[in-house]
């Protein structure tokens, strides 16, 4: 008989209101005013690369 493996759920860090991102290529900075509510994690893309969160 096959047994089902228990797998831990992976927590996804989503985009939150007020988060700031900066492009490492051109330097464009954006801030999140509204969250889209997608089930998956959304990437903010600029210059064909995902933007990095500003600290």
PDB file of N, CA, C and O in Angstrom:
ATOM      1  N   UNK A   1       0.846  -1.177   0.000  1.00  0.00           N
ATOM      2  CA  UNK A   1       0.000   0.000   0.000  1.00  0.00           C
ATOM      3  C   UNK A   1       0.893   1.243   0.000  1.00  0.00           C
ATOM      4  O   UNK A   1       1.867   1.311   0.749  1.00  0.00           O
ATOM      5  N   UNK A   2       0.564   2.204  -0.826  1.00  0.00           N
ATOM      6  CA  UNK A   2       1.337   3.449  -0.916  1.00  0.00           C
ATOM      7  C   UNK A   2       0.967   4.372   0.234  1.00  0.00           C
ATOM      8  O   UNK A   2      -0.193   4.448   0.641  1.00  0.00           O
ATOM      9  N   UNK A   3       1.961   5.066   0.748  1.00  0.00           N
ATOM     10  CA  UNK A   3       1.702   6.022   1.819  1.00  0.00           C
ATOM     11  C   UNK A   3       1.950   7.433   1.308  1.00  0.00           C
ATOM     12  O   UNK A   3       2.814   7.673   0.464  1.00  0.00           O
ATOM     13  N   UNK A   4       1.180   8.338   1.835  1.00  0.00           N
ATOM     14  CA  UNK A   4       1.292   9.742   1.431  1.00  0.00           C
ATOM     15  C   UNK A   4       2.354  10.424   2.287  1.00  0.00           C
ATOM     16  O   UNK A   4       2.345  10.309   3.513  1.00  0.00           O
ATOM     17  N   UNK A   5       3.272  11.139   1.626  1.00  0.00           N
ATOM     18  CA  UNK A   5       4.310  11.863   2.351  1.00  0.00           C
ATOM     19  C   UNK A   5       3.756  13.183   2.869  1.00  0.00           C
ATOM     20  O   UNK A   5       2.997  13.866   2.181  1.00  0.00           O
ATOM     21  N   UNK A   6       4.142  13.530   4.083  1.00  0.00           N
ATOM     22  CA  UNK A   6       3.739  14.808   4.657  1.00  0.00           C
ATOM     23  C   UNK A   6       4.791  15.835   4.245  1.00  0.00           C
ATOM     24  O   UNK A   6       5.983  15.658   4.496  1.00  0.00           O
ATOM     25  N   UNK A   7       4.332  16.898   3.616  1.00  0.00           N
ATOM     26  CA  UNK A   7       5.233  17.931   3.123  1.00  0.00           C
ATOM     27  C   UNK A   7       4.896  19.233   3.821  1.00  0.00           C
ATOM     28  O   UNK A   7       3.725  19.593   3.948  1.00  0.00           O
ATOM     29  N   UNK A   8       5.934  19.947   4.277  1.00  0.00           N
ATOM     30  CA  UNK A   8       5.717  21.243   4.908  1.00  0.00           C
ATOM     31  C   UNK A   8       5.289  22.256   3.858  1.00  0.00           C
ATOM     32  O   UNK A   8       5.789  22.256   2.733  1.00  0.00           O
ATOM     33  N   UNK A   9       4.359  23.116   4.241  1.00  0.00           N
ATOM     34  CA  UNK A   9       3.942  24.177   3.333  1.00  0.00           C
ATOM     35  C   UNK A   9       5.032  25.242   3.304  1.00  0.00           C
ATOM     36  O   UNK A   9       5.585  25.614   4.339  1.00  0.00           O
ATOM     37  N   UNK A  10       5.325  25.714   2.126  1.00  0.00           N
ATOM     38  CA  UNK A  10       6.324  26.758   1.964  1.00  0.00           C
ATOM     39  C   UNK A  10       5.626  28.095   2.070  1.00  0.00           C
ATOM     40  O   UNK A  10       4.660  28.354   1.352  1.00  0.00           O
ATOM     41  N   UNK A  11       6.108  28.950   2.963  1.00  0.00           N
ATOM     42  CA  UNK A  11       5.496  30.268   3.072  1.00  0.00           C
ATOM     43  C   UNK A  11       6.045  31.167   1.979  1.00  0.00           C
ATOM     44  O   UNK A  11       7.255  31.270   1.779  1.00  0.00           O
ATOM     45  N   UNK A  12       5.118  31.820   1.273  1.00  0.00           N
ATOM     46  CA  UNK A  12       5.506  32.710   0.189  1.00  0.00           C
ATOM     47  C   UNK A  12       5.460  34.138   0.697  1.00  0.00           C
ATOM     48  O   UNK A  12       4.465  34.573   1.277  1.00  0.00           O
ATOM     49  N   UNK A  13       6.516  34.844   0.479  1.00  0.00           N
ATOM     50  CA  UNK A  13       6.523  36.245   0.854  1.00  0.00           C
ATOM     51  C   UNK A  13       5.893  37.024  -0.276  1.00  0.00           C
ATOM     52  O   UNK A  13       6.444  37.098  -1.375  1.00  0.00           O
ATOM     53  N   UNK A  14       4.755  37.595  -0.012  1.00  0.00           N
ATOM     54  CA  UNK A  14       4.053  38.346  -1.041  1.00  0.00           C
ATOM     55  C   UNK A  14       4.404  39.821  -0.986  1.00  0.00           C
ATOM     56  O   UNK A  14       5.100  40.282  -0.081  1.00  0.00           O
ATOM     57  N   UNK A  15       3.914  40.539  -1.962  1.00  0.00           N
ATOM     58  CA  UNK A  15       4.085  41.976  -2.015  1.00  0.00           C
ATOM     59  C   UNK A  15       3.043  42.595  -1.097  1.00  0.00           C
ATOM     60  O   UNK A  15       1.871  42.223  -1.152  1.00  0.00           O
ATOM     61  N   UNK A  16       3.456  43.532  -0.256  1.00  0.00           N
ATOM     62  CA  UNK A  16       2.547  44.187   0.670  1.00  0.00           C
ATOM     63  C   UNK A  16       2.468  45.679   0.366  1.00  0.00           C
ATOM     64  O   UNK A  16       3.387  46.257  -0.216  1.00  0.00           O
ATOM     65  N   UNK A  17       1.362  46.290   0.766  1.00  0.00           N
ATOM     66  CA  UNK A  17       1.187  47.724   0.577  1.00  0.00           C
ATOM     67  C   UNK A  17       2.304  48.461   1.318  1.00  0.00           C
ATOM     68  O   UNK A  17       2.580  48.179   2.484  1.00  0.00           O
ATOM     69  N   UNK A  18       2.938  49.403   0.627  1.00  0.00           N
ATOM     70  CA  UNK A  18       4.013  50.185   1.226  1.00  0.00           C
ATOM     71  C   UNK A  18       5.407  49.654   0.913  1.00  0.00           C
ATOM     72  O   UNK A  18       6.395  50.341   1.173  1.00  0.00           O
ATOM     73  N   UNK A  19       5.508  48.434   0.355  1.00  0.00           N
ATOM     74  CA  UNK A  19       6.812  47.884  -0.019  1.00  0.00           C
ATOM     75  C   UNK A  19       7.436  48.738  -1.125  1.00  0.00           C
ATOM     76  O   UNK A  19       6.725  49.285  -1.968  1.00  0.00           O
ATOM     77  N   UNK A  20       8.752  48.848  -1.117  1.00  0.00           N
ATOM     78  CA  UNK A  20       9.461  49.611  -2.144  1.00  0.00           C
ATOM     79  C   UNK A  20      10.438  48.686  -2.861  1.00  0.00           C
ATOM     80  O   UNK A  20      11.067  47.824  -2.247  1.00  0.00           O
ATOM     81  N   UNK A  21      10.552  48.883  -4.175  1.00  0.00           N
ATOM     82  CA  UNK A  21      11.434  48.068  -5.015  1.00  0.00           C
ATOM     83  C   UNK A  21      12.280  48.971  -5.885  1.00  0.00           C
ATOM     84  O   UNK A  21      11.859  50.066  -6.258  1.00  0.00           O
ATOM     85  N   UNK A  22      13.496  48.496  -6.212  1.00  0.00           N
ATOM     86  CA  UNK A  22      14.410  49.268  -7.047  1.00  0.00           C
ATOM     87  C   UNK A  22      15.022  48.357  -8.103  1.00  0.00           C
ATOM     88  O   UNK A  22      15.403  47.223  -7.815  1.00  0.00           O
ATOM     89  N   UNK A  23      15.112  48.869  -9.336  1.00  0.00           N
ATOM     90  CA  UNK A  23      15.725  48.129 -10.430  1.00  0.00           C
ATOM     91  C   UNK A  23      17.239  48.220 -10.299  1.00  0.00           C
ATOM     92  O   UNK A  23      17.786  49.307 -10.110  1.00  0.00           O
ATOM     93  N   UNK A  24      17.916  47.076 -10.402  1.00  0.00           N
ATOM     94  CA  UNK A  24      19.377  47.059 -10.287  1.00  0.00           C
ATOM     95  C   UNK A  24      20.058  47.480 -11.587  1.00  0.00           C
ATOM     96  O   UNK A  24      21.267  47.714 -11.604  1.00  0.00           O
ATOM     97  N   UNK A  25      19.286  47.579 -12.686  1.00  0.00           N
ATOM     98  CA  UNK A  25      19.856  47.949 -13.982  1.00  0.00           C
ATOM     99  C   UNK A  25      19.767  49.461 -14.201  1.00  0.00           C
ATOM    100  O   UNK A  25      20.784  50.120 -14.416  1.00  0.00           O
ATOM    101  N   UNK A  26      18.537  50.011 -14.145  1.00  0.00           N
ATOM    102  CA  UNK A  26      18.346  51.432 -14.469  1.00  0.00           C
ATOM    103  C   UNK A  26      18.145  52.329 -13.251  1.00  0.00           C
ATOM    104  O   UNK A  26      18.254  53.550 -13.359  1.00  0.00           O
ATOM    105  N   UNK A  27      17.850  51.733 -12.088  1.00  0.00           N
ATOM    106  CA  UNK A  27      17.690  52.520 -10.869  1.00  0.00           C
ATOM    107  C   UNK A  27      16.269  52.990 -10.598  1.00  0.00           C
ATOM    108  O   UNK A  27      16.041  53.695  -9.616  1.00  0.00           O
ATOM    109  N   UNK A  28      15.300  52.619 -11.443  1.00  0.00           N
ATOM    110  CA  UNK A  28      13.913  53.011 -11.233  1.00  0.00           C
ATOM    111  C   UNK A  28      13.422  52.459  -9.900  1.00  0.00           C
ATOM    112  O   UNK A  28      13.663  51.294  -9.584  1.00  0.00           O
ATOM    113  N   UNK A  29      12.732  53.292  -9.113  1.00  0.00           N
ATOM    114  CA  UNK A  29      12.189  52.861  -7.825  1.00  0.00           C
ATOM    115  C   UNK A  29      10.671  52.955  -7.871  1.00  0.00           C
ATOM    116  O   UNK A  29      10.120  53.916  -8.408  1.00  0.00           O
ATOM    117  N   UNK A  30       9.995  51.958  -7.308  1.00  0.00           N
ATOM    118  CA  UNK A  30       8.535  51.940  -7.239  1.00  0.00           C
ATOM    119  C   UNK A  30       8.100  51.581  -5.826  1.00  0.00           C
ATOM    120  O   UNK A  30       8.831  50.921  -5.087  1.00  0.00           O
ATOM    121  N   UNK A  31       6.890  52.028  -5.456  1.00  0.00           N
ATOM    122  CA  UNK A  31       6.303  51.616  -4.185  1.00  0.00           C
ATOM    123  C   UNK A  31       4.921  51.046  -4.469  1.00  0.00           C
ATOM    124  O   UNK A  31       4.253  51.460  -5.416  1.00  0.00           O
ATOM    125  N   UNK A  32       4.499  50.102  -3.649  1.00  0.00           N
ATOM    126  CA  UNK A  32       3.231  49.406  -3.850  1.00  0.00           C
ATOM    127  C   UNK A  32       2.123  50.198  -3.160  1.00  0.00           C
ATOM    128  O   UNK A  32       2.164  50.415  -1.949  1.00  0.00           O
ATOM    129  N   UNK A  33       1.117  50.633  -3.957  1.00  0.00           N
ATOM    130  CA  UNK A  33      -0.035  51.356  -3.417  1.00  0.00           C
ATOM    131  C   UNK A  33      -1.219  50.424  -3.199  1.00  0.00           C
ATOM    132  O   UNK A  33      -1.959  50.571  -2.227  1.00  0.00           O
ATOM    133  N   UNK A  34      -1.400  49.450  -4.118  1.00  0.00           N
ATOM    134  CA  UNK A  34      -2.487  48.487  -4.017  1.00  0.00           C
ATOM    135  C   UNK A  34      -1.942  47.091  -4.263  1.00  0.00           C
ATOM    136  O   UNK A  34      -1.104  46.890  -5.142  1.00  0.00           O
ATOM    137  N   UNK A  35      -2.420  46.126  -3.482  1.00  0.00           N
ATOM    138  CA  UNK A  35      -2.014  44.732  -3.638  1.00  0.00           C
ATOM    139  C   UNK A  35      -3.008  44.067  -4.577  1.00  0.00           C
ATOM    140  O   UNK A  35      -4.215  44.271  -4.450  1.00  0.00           O
ATOM    141  N   UNK A  36      -2.504  43.265  -5.526  1.00  0.00           N
ATOM    142  CA  UNK A  36      -3.364  42.662  -6.547  1.00  0.00           C
ATOM    143  C   UNK A  36      -4.210  41.511  -6.028  1.00  0.00           C
ATOM    144  O   UNK A  36      -5.275  41.242  -6.584  1.00  0.00           O
ATOM    145  N   UNK A  37      -3.777  40.829  -4.991  1.00  0.00           N
ATOM    146  CA  UNK A  37      -4.546  39.722  -4.441  1.00  0.00           C
ATOM    147  C   UNK A  37      -4.350  38.398  -5.157  1.00  0.00           C
ATOM    148  O   UNK A  37      -5.144  37.478  -4.959  1.00  0.00           O
ATOM    149  N   UNK A  38      -3.317  38.272  -5.983  1.00  0.00           N
ATOM    150  CA  UNK A  38      -3.030  37.017  -6.686  1.00  0.00           C
ATOM    151  C   UNK A  38      -2.698  35.920  -5.680  1.00  0.00           C
ATOM    152  O   UNK A  38      -2.190  36.196  -4.593  1.00  0.00           O
ATOM    153  N   UNK A  39      -2.986  34.689  -6.047  1.00  0.00           N
ATOM    154  CA  UNK A  39      -2.648  33.556  -5.194  1.00  0.00           C
ATOM    155  C   UNK A  39      -1.155  33.257  -5.246  1.00  0.00           C
ATOM    156  O   UNK A  39      -0.567  32.837  -4.249  1.00  0.00           O
ATOM    157  N   UNK A  40      -0.546  33.471  -6.400  1.00  0.00           N
ATOM    158  CA  UNK A  40       0.884  33.237  -6.567  1.00  0.00           C
ATOM    159  C   UNK A  40       1.660  34.500  -6.242  1.00  0.00           C
ATOM    160  O   UNK A  40       1.095  35.591  -6.165  1.00  0.00           O
ATOM    161  N   UNK A  41       2.948  34.340  -6.054  1.00  0.00           N
ATOM    162  CA  UNK A  41       3.820  35.480  -5.810  1.00  0.00           C
ATOM    163  C   UNK A  41       4.016  36.235  -7.110  1.00  0.00           C
ATOM    164  O   UNK A  41       4.309  35.635  -8.143  1.00  0.00           O
ATOM    165  N   UNK A  42       3.857  37.536  -7.064  1.00  0.00           N
ATOM    166  CA  UNK A  42       4.017  38.371  -8.262  1.00  0.00           C
ATOM    167  C   UNK A  42       5.420  38.968  -8.269  1.00  0.00           C
ATOM    168  O   UNK A  42       5.907  39.449  -7.246  1.00  0.00           O
ATOM    169  N   UNK A  43       6.055  38.932  -9.419  1.00  0.00           N
ATOM    170  CA  UNK A  43       7.357  39.567  -9.578  1.00  0.00           C
ATOM    171  C   UNK A  43       7.150  40.908 -10.255  1.00  0.00           C
ATOM    172  O   UNK A  43       6.373  41.011 -11.204  1.00  0.00           O
ATOM    173  N   UNK A  44       7.832  41.926  -9.783  1.00  0.00           N
ATOM    174  CA  UNK A  44       7.805  43.229 -10.432  1.00  0.00           C
ATOM    175  C   UNK A  44       9.033  43.267 -11.334  1.00  0.00           C
ATOM    176  O   UNK A  44      10.167  43.200 -10.860  1.00  0.00           O
ATOM    177  N   UNK A  45       8.794  43.375 -12.643  1.00  0.00           N
ATOM    178  CA  UNK A  45       9.847  43.252 -13.646  1.00  0.00           C
ATOM    179  C   UNK A  45      10.199  44.619 -14.220  1.00  0.00           C
ATOM    180  O   UNK A  45       9.310  45.411 -14.533  1.00  0.00           O
ATOM    181  N   UNK A  46      11.488  44.895 -14.356  1.00  0.00           N
ATOM    182  CA  UNK A  46      11.986  46.099 -15.022  1.00  0.00           C
ATOM    183  C   UNK A  46      13.283  45.705 -15.725  1.00  0.00           C
ATOM    184  O   UNK A  46      14.084  44.953 -15.170  1.00  0.00           O
ATOM    185  N   UNK A  47      13.491  46.200 -16.920  1.00  0.00           N
ATOM    186  CA  UNK A  47      14.692  45.880 -17.699  1.00  0.00           C
ATOM    187  C   UNK A  47      14.888  44.365 -17.827  1.00  0.00           C
ATOM    188  O   UNK A  47      16.013  43.867 -17.808  1.00  0.00           O
ATOM    189  N   UNK A  48      13.767  43.642 -17.958  1.00  0.00           N
ATOM    190  CA  UNK A  48      13.728  42.189 -18.127  1.00  0.00           C
ATOM    191  C   UNK A  48      14.297  41.405 -16.944  1.00  0.00           C
ATOM    192  O   UNK A  48      14.672  40.243 -17.100  1.00  0.00           O
ATOM    193  N   UNK A  49      14.369  42.035 -15.745  1.00  0.00           N
ATOM    194  CA  UNK A  49      14.849  41.368 -14.533  1.00  0.00           C
ATOM    195  C   UNK A  49      13.926  41.714 -13.374  1.00  0.00           C
ATOM    196  O   UNK A  49      13.382  42.818 -13.332  1.00  0.00           O
ATOM    197  N   UNK A  50      13.736  40.782 -12.423  1.00  0.00           N
ATOM    198  CA  UNK A  50      12.914  41.098 -11.247  1.00  0.00           C
ATOM    199  C   UNK A  50      13.552  42.207 -10.414  1.00  0.00           C
ATOM    200  O   UNK A  50      14.764  42.227 -10.202  1.00  0.00           O
ATOM    201  N   UNK A  51      12.711  43.128  -9.947  1.00  0.00           N
ATOM    202  CA  UNK A  51      13.213  44.228  -9.117  1.00  0.00           C
ATOM    203  C   UNK A  51      13.512  43.712  -7.716  1.00  0.00           C
ATOM    204  O   UNK A  51      12.868  42.774  -7.247  1.00  0.00           O
ATOM    205  N   UNK A  52      14.479  44.317  -7.053  1.00  0.00           N
ATOM    206  CA  UNK A  52      14.881  43.938  -5.696  1.00  0.00           C
ATOM    207  C   UNK A  52      14.186  44.847  -4.686  1.00  0.00           C
ATOM    208  O   UNK A  52      13.992  46.036  -4.941  1.00  0.00           O
ATOM    209  N   UNK A  53      13.813  44.278  -3.535  1.00  0.00           N
ATOM    210  CA  UNK A  53      13.187  45.062  -2.475  1.00  0.00           C
ATOM    211  C   UNK A  53      14.206  46.034  -1.887  1.00  0.00           C
ATOM    212  O   UNK A  53      15.351  45.670  -1.620  1.00  0.00           O
ATOM    213  N   UNK A  54      13.762  47.284  -1.692  1.00  0.00           N
ATOM    214  CA  UNK A  54      14.632  48.282  -1.056  1.00  0.00           C
ATOM    215  C   UNK A  54      14.609  48.048   0.439  1.00  0.00           C
ATOM    216  O   UNK A  54      13.588  47.651   1.001  1.00  0.00           O
ATOM    217  N   UNK A  55      15.729  48.292   1.073  1.00  0.00           N
ATOM    218  CA  UNK A  55      15.810  48.101   2.531  1.00  0.00           C
ATOM    219  C   UNK A  55      15.865  49.417   3.237  1.00  0.00           C
ATOM    220  O   UNK A  55      15.936  49.456   4.465  1.00  0.00           O
TER     221      UNK A  55
END
